[in-house]
Amino acid sequence: MATPTVSFSELSKNSRHVAETLDRVQRLHITRRDGEDLFLTTARHDQRRAETAEITARLITALMSSDEGSRAVRRALPAVFPRTRHLSTAETEEFATELISATSDATELDVHANLHRVIVEWRATSRVLADPELPRRLTRPLPDADHGEVPAP
């Protein structure tokens, strides 16, 4: 189901109407011209999403505690992350381990940035490995010339 969208100005001008809409749909996308978009949700909806994520993470963590469950999770990775076909067996194992740890952190510590980072970094790794020419270009020796200090990003 698509999340309905309202503007921030509509929220401020017609807050009662927006609140009534929120009661019906549980979640609204709020667009802003001068800042990052927001999501407005009911407490009940947010609690349900958090509980769902926690149960899912605990289930995966529990599966990973046995050899059979661990194999099942690792076999499921390509269905969830098709790009893992570009990773070696060792890289897939490393990705799975990092993914499980970061998922646990997201539910236990409410730290979601690490999970997002793991997914983004492994997606980038898969992109590099998917292009046979790119790893060669990225790992070729650099010229002996010193190009100076690298500025901080």
Rosetta silent file (secondary structure, phi, psi, omega in degrees, C-alpha in Angstrom):
SEQUENCE: MATPTVSFSELSKNSRHVAETLDRVQRLHITRRDGEDLFLTTARHDQRRAETAEITARLITALMSSDEGSRAVRRALPAVFPRTRHLSTAETEEFATELISATSDATELDVHANLHRVIVEWRATSRVLADPELPRRLTRPLPDADHGEVPAP
SCORE:     score description
SCORE:     0.000 S_00000001
   1 L     0.000  131.463  179.773    0.000    0.000    0.000 S_00000001
   2 L   -73.190  144.225  178.176    1.372    3.403   -0.976 S_00000001
   3 L   -84.953  123.985  178.305    1.876    5.944    1.764 S_00000001
   4 L   -62.103  150.167 -178.019   -0.231    9.086    1.198 S_00000001
   5 E  -118.739  136.645  172.323    1.702   12.331    0.858 S_00000001
   6 E  -134.657  156.028  178.689    0.856   15.782    2.196 S_00000001
   7 E   -83.511  157.846  178.438    2.903   18.953    2.242 S_00000001
   8 H   -62.052  -37.717  178.893    4.264   20.432    5.438 S_00000001
   9 H   -65.537  -36.733  176.098    2.233   23.573    4.797 S_00000001
  10 H   -64.289  -38.865  177.109   -0.936   21.460    4.516 S_00000001
  11 H   -61.030  -44.160 -178.095   -0.071   19.859    7.839 S_00000001
  12 H   -73.834  -32.883 -178.887    0.314   23.248    9.499 S_00000001
  13 H   -82.332  -35.921 -174.211   -2.788   24.773    7.880 S_00000001
  14 L  -127.059   51.167 -174.186   -5.123   21.757    8.142 S_00000001
  15 H   -59.703  -35.256  179.902   -3.707   19.745   11.031 S_00000001
  16 H   -63.838  -46.102  179.008   -7.119   18.401   12.026 S_00000001
  17 H   -63.643  -42.412  178.932   -7.796   17.015    8.550 S_00000001
  18 H   -63.401  -41.209  178.436   -4.271   15.560    8.360 S_00000001
  19 H   -63.359  -38.587  177.258   -4.727   13.932   11.790 S_00000001
  20 H   -65.095  -40.393  177.086   -8.004   12.375   10.621 S_00000001
  21 H   -63.812  -43.211  179.929   -6.243   11.030    7.531 S_00000001
  22 H   -61.468  -39.471  177.472   -3.447    9.679    9.710 S_00000001
  23 H   -59.403  -33.742 -179.528   -5.970    7.860   11.905 S_00000001
  24 H   -78.339  -42.984 -170.154   -7.222    6.084    8.759 S_00000001
  25 H  -103.204  -13.837  176.429   -3.910    5.273    7.059 S_00000001
  26 L    76.418  -18.312 -177.124   -1.513    5.053   10.056 S_00000001
  27 E  -155.208  134.352  178.717    1.397    6.688    8.200 S_00000001
  28 E  -129.533  143.683  174.130    1.866    9.859    6.115 S_00000001
  29 E   -94.098  122.079 -179.184    4.720   11.162    4.010 S_00000001
  30 E  -107.124  117.982  179.090    5.241   14.868    4.733 S_00000001
  31 E   -91.797  143.655  177.412    7.088   16.807    2.032 S_00000001
  32 L  -130.884  142.375  178.039    9.060   19.945    2.855 S_00000001
  33 L   -77.729  -36.167 -172.202   10.571   22.509    0.530 S_00000001
  34 L  -109.841   25.734  179.667   13.331   23.612    2.887 S_00000001
  35 L  -173.227  177.901  179.654   14.300   20.371    4.542 S_00000001
  36 L   -66.925  141.728  177.142   14.283   16.619    4.491 S_00000001
  37 L   -61.085  157.904 -178.748   10.889   14.966    4.071 S_00000001
  38 E  -123.021  162.792  168.392    9.273   13.476    7.152 S_00000001
  39 E  -121.218  132.840  177.686    7.050   10.541    7.971 S_00000001
  40 E  -112.221  128.639 -175.783    4.257   11.005   10.466 S_00000001
  41 E  -138.977  158.617  174.495    2.898    7.855   12.018 S_00000001
  42 L   -77.734  154.755  179.016    0.639    6.797   14.836 S_00000001
  43 H   -60.675  -40.803 -179.720    2.294    5.394   17.936 S_00000001
  44 H   -61.009  -44.971  179.575    0.453    2.096   17.456 S_00000001
  45 H   -63.381  -43.438  179.219    1.717    1.743   13.883 S_00000001
  46 H   -64.341  -41.333  178.024    5.286    2.559   14.929 S_00000001
  47 H   -62.815  -40.285  178.729    5.137    0.062   17.800 S_00000001
  48 H   -65.199  -42.484  178.118    3.894   -2.648   15.440 S_00000001
  49 H   -62.631  -43.439  179.558    6.681   -1.935   12.946 S_00000001
  50 H   -63.992  -41.908  179.410    9.272   -2.037   15.733 S_00000001
  51 H   -65.022  -41.199  178.137    7.857   -5.290   17.095 S_00000001
  52 H   -61.404  -45.965  179.434    7.846   -6.847   13.634 S_00000001
  53 H   -63.622  -41.614 -179.181   11.479   -5.851   13.068 S_00000001
  54 H   -64.808  -45.391  179.755   12.504   -7.130   16.490 S_00000001
  55 H   -62.784  -42.346  179.366   10.782  -10.492   16.023 S_00000001
  56 H   -62.433  -45.703  179.710   12.320  -10.882   12.566 S_00000001
  57 H   -64.154  -42.477  178.949   15.801  -10.063   13.845 S_00000001
  58 H   -64.516  -38.539  178.236   15.439  -12.421   16.808 S_00000001
  59 H   -63.065  -46.596  179.630   14.213  -15.196   14.515 S_00000001
  60 H   -64.067  -42.857  178.892   17.180  -14.779   12.183 S_00000001
  61 H   -61.700  -42.414  178.824   19.585  -14.612   15.119 S_00000001
  62 H   -64.430  -41.246  177.608   18.075  -17.782   16.593 S_00000001
  63 H   -60.984  -37.836 -177.284   18.346  -19.550   13.236 S_00000001
  64 H   -69.849  -13.031 -177.637   21.994  -18.549   13.018 S_00000001
  65 L   -79.787   -9.752  176.136   22.722  -20.289   16.322 S_00000001
  66 L  -120.647  152.976 -179.764   22.439  -23.757   14.737 S_00000001
  67 H   -60.528  -43.450 -179.052   24.304  -25.149   11.749 S_00000001
  68 H   -63.974  -45.049  179.217   21.074  -26.121    9.992 S_00000001
  69 H   -65.516  -40.401  178.985   19.496  -22.707   10.582 S_00000001
  70 H   -60.802  -43.160  177.584   22.663  -20.913    9.563 S_00000001
  71 H   -63.198  -39.871  179.855   22.731  -22.830    6.274 S_00000001
  72 H   -63.348  -44.278  179.471   19.056  -21.968    5.689 S_00000001
  73 H   -63.439  -45.074 -179.434   19.672  -18.252    6.246 S_00000001
  74 H   -65.683  -34.848  176.033   22.716  -18.282    3.972 S_00000001
  75 H   -68.457  -28.578 -179.138   20.766  -20.162    1.265 S_00000001
  76 H   -80.067  -19.998 -177.168   18.042  -17.507    1.511 S_00000001
  77 H   -52.120  -45.796 -179.589   20.450  -14.573    1.044 S_00000001
  78 H   -61.806  -28.249  177.798   20.405  -14.685   -2.790 S_00000001
  79 H   -72.524  -34.971 -179.392   16.607  -14.438   -2.783 S_00000001
  80 H   -85.394  -39.026 -179.239   16.714  -11.371   -0.524 S_00000001
  81 L  -126.632   80.064 -176.107   19.936   -9.902   -1.942 S_00000001
  82 H   -55.910  -25.259 -178.171   20.313  -11.194   -5.542 S_00000001
  83 H   -66.736  -12.636  179.436   23.547   -9.242   -5.903 S_00000001
  84 H   -65.478  -12.475  177.703   25.308  -11.741   -3.601 S_00000001
  85 H   -64.319  -17.531  178.638   25.849  -13.916   -6.679 S_00000001
  86 H   -88.426   -7.039 -178.741   28.807  -11.639   -7.433 S_00000001
  87 L   -93.041  150.818  173.791   30.421  -12.364   -4.043 S_00000001
  88 L   -73.195  170.948  177.752   32.755  -15.234   -3.283 S_00000001
  89 H   -59.853  -43.770  179.810   31.742  -17.816   -0.689 S_00000001
  90 H   -64.809  -40.106  179.017   33.982  -16.133    1.879 S_00000001
  91 H   -67.166  -39.239  177.434   32.550  -12.694    1.063 S_00000001
  92 H   -62.878  -40.554  176.751   28.999  -14.027    1.328 S_00000001
  93 H   -62.379  -43.898  179.805   29.851  -15.469    4.756 S_00000001
  94 H   -63.872  -43.514  177.517   31.315  -12.133    5.843 S_00000001
  95 H   -60.027  -46.802 -179.590   28.249  -10.278    4.559 S_00000001
  96 H   -59.970  -44.304 -179.639   25.920  -12.680    6.391 S_00000001
  97 H   -62.688  -46.716  179.382   27.854  -12.288    9.634 S_00000001
  98 H   -64.562  -39.530 -179.739   27.875   -8.490    9.399 S_00000001
  99 H   -63.073  -44.045  179.876   24.201   -8.451    8.435 S_00000001
 100 H   -64.072  -45.690  179.629   23.206  -10.568   11.445 S_00000001
 101 H   -62.309  -44.909 -178.690   25.248   -8.434   13.852 S_00000001
 102 H   -68.231  -35.192  176.632   23.885   -5.193   12.453 S_00000001
 103 H   -65.191  -41.323  177.172   20.312   -6.518   12.518 S_00000001
 104 H   -62.317  -43.653  177.930   20.759   -7.437   16.147 S_00000001
 105 H   -61.119  -38.671 -178.951   22.110   -3.939   16.901 S_00000001
 106 H   -63.028  -39.473 -178.298   19.126   -2.392   15.159 S_00000001
 107 H   -86.203  -42.213 -176.364   16.656   -4.230   17.358 S_00000001
 108 H   -75.289  -37.940 -173.587   18.563   -4.482   20.623 S_00000001
 109 L  -111.635   -3.136 -176.823   20.146   -1.031   20.624 S_00000001
 110 L    58.555   38.816  178.007   17.843    0.881   18.247 S_00000001
 111 L  -112.403  101.939 -173.882   20.890    1.657   16.092 S_00000001
 112 L   -96.245  -19.118 -177.072   19.781    1.438   12.475 S_00000001
 113 H   -62.261  -36.287 -178.991   22.623    3.297   10.754 S_00000001
 114 H   -65.607  -42.129  177.919   24.957    0.322   11.066 S_00000001
 115 H   -62.149  -44.661  178.568   22.502   -2.029    9.325 S_00000001
 116 H   -61.396  -42.972  179.888   22.024    0.488    6.536 S_00000001
 117 H   -60.644  -45.361 -179.721   25.822    0.906    6.216 S_00000001
 118 H   -59.226  -46.376 -178.683   26.362   -2.875    5.936 S_00000001
 119 H   -64.578  -44.874 -178.679   23.749   -3.169    3.183 S_00000001
 120 H   -65.657  -43.471 -178.353   25.054   -0.141    1.261 S_00000001
 121 H   -65.550  -42.602  179.521   28.705   -1.194    1.510 S_00000001
 122 H   -71.541  -29.175  174.096   28.052   -4.760    0.365 S_00000001
 123 H   -63.817  -43.283  179.133   25.847   -3.463   -2.461 S_00000001
 124 H   -63.824  -41.552  177.746   28.796   -1.319   -3.602 S_00000001
 125 H   -60.218  -44.284  179.250   31.138   -4.310   -3.362 S_00000001
 126 H   -62.767  -38.900  178.871   28.758   -6.364   -5.493 S_00000001
 127 H   -62.458  -43.169  179.109   28.567   -3.575   -8.080 S_00000001
 128 H   -62.213  -47.383 -176.689   32.343   -3.479   -8.355 S_00000001
 129 H   -70.749  -21.909 -179.817   32.590   -7.259   -8.680 S_00000001
 130 H   -72.503  -23.545 -179.769   29.739   -7.408  -11.217 S_00000001
 131 L  -100.724  106.827 -174.992   31.807   -5.407  -13.715 S_00000001
 132 L   -59.129  -27.413 -178.729   34.780   -7.564  -14.778 S_00000001
 133 H   -79.510  -33.756 -173.941   36.718   -4.506  -15.928 S_00000001
 134 H   -63.236  -47.837  178.172   36.225   -2.421  -12.793 S_00000001
 135 H   -58.155  -36.904  178.376   38.170   -4.572  -10.276 S_00000001
 136 H   -63.768  -44.220  179.977   41.110   -4.627  -12.703 S_00000001
 137 H   -67.323  -37.409 -177.367   41.066   -0.835  -13.049 S_00000001
 138 H   -75.712  -22.465 -176.489   40.685   -0.302   -9.305 S_00000001
 139 H  -107.490    4.599  178.995   43.517   -2.667   -8.347 S_00000001
 140 L   -70.104  152.544  179.133   46.068   -1.724  -11.007 S_00000001
 141 L   -62.582  142.741  177.211   49.326   -0.230   -9.754 S_00000001
 142 L   -84.326  154.678  176.033   49.359    3.520   -9.454 S_00000001
 143 L   -61.445  155.644 -178.414   52.022    5.603  -11.173 S_00000001
 144 L   -68.072  -15.672 -176.981   55.056    6.334   -9.030 S_00000001
 145 L   -65.419  139.452  176.772   54.286   10.047   -9.045 S_00000001
 146 L   -84.633  124.800 -177.846   53.137   11.515   -5.754 S_00000001
 147 L   -95.824    9.049  176.220   49.814   13.250   -6.217 S_00000001
 148 L    87.223 -175.100 -177.529   49.984   15.077   -2.906 S_00000001
 149 L   -69.565  140.155  177.353   47.780   14.981    0.141 S_00000001
 150 L   -87.388  122.589 -179.686   44.293   13.611   -0.236 S_00000001
 151 L   -68.716  149.025  177.440   41.759   16.127    1.078 S_00000001
 152 L   -65.991  143.232 -179.997   39.295   14.976    3.699 S_00000001
 153 L   -65.574    0.000    0.000   35.843   14.275    2.272 S_00000001
